[in-house]
Amino acid sequence: MGTAVSCLLALLAPASRPIDSAGGELPPRVRRIVLHVLGGPSYQRPERRFVFFSPRDTQALWKTRFGAHWIVWTDGSVWPRHTAAGPAVSWTPGTGAAASPPERRRIAEQAVPVYGHLYRGNSHTLGVEVAHSGRHDDPFPPAQMRSLAWLLKTLIDMSGGRLSESSVFGHKDLDQRPAYVSARCERPGCPVFVDGEGRPFRRRVDPPEALFVQLERAGLRIPRPREGDAELLRAEELPPDARPAVARP
């Protein structure tokens, strides 16, 4: 092939970001890791109650700059959220050992963007979605827990001492707003979903406490508040085809 043709093809080829461009440490901005599950009560969409979709379908539903940094699927595969052109490539970590240098570089690069996954808390966090219904008693597959525990331990190790097990939170721990009828309805006095006694439902009840129990069995002792799954159990009492009543000012 002639030199001119080779140069032309090089110019036309899409630019790629080398996997080692971010190095092997987390960006300095990261101070917390937030765990989510893909399913949940879905107060506004009863047909989506405690249902979750495949990683590709989930990412297709996410708007630009919205979503978690990784989805950990039921088979243990890890799906990164990419802004670069082209599909995100899933991978399964080598959960039996410490992360290799290429794995650390991959994770560091994927941790660079800031995505919207936590109300007023995105600039200093990483988000991890676990593929799960969100019900308190639905199991977490062993392969999924091995990959999640490996990912969390790796992130803590890559933080240069900034992160520890105490830096891992559930979405419900950090976003405790009442469940508003509209995501844009957040002013005082805005209508909220309530139970029969007029008590407002929390917007976030994820992840179930069972997730933290499983992570402790995998060697991660994450501090937990005492209330447990009280709000989730209350949400699960709703019939599958119903949503809470609306309290109006």
Secondary structure, 3 states (H helix, E strand, C coil): CCHHHHHHHHHHCCCCCCCCCCCCCCCCCCCEEEEEECCCCCCCCHHHCCCCCCHHHHHHHCCCCECCCEEECCCCCEEECCCCCCCCCCECCCCCCCCCHHHHHHHHHHCCCCCECCCCCCCCEEEEEECCCCCCCCCCCHHHHHHHHHHHHHHHHCCCCCCCHHHEEEHHHHCCCECECCCCCCCCCCCEEECCCCCECECCCCCCHHHHHHHHHCCCCCCCCCCCCHHHHHHHCCCCCCCCEEECC
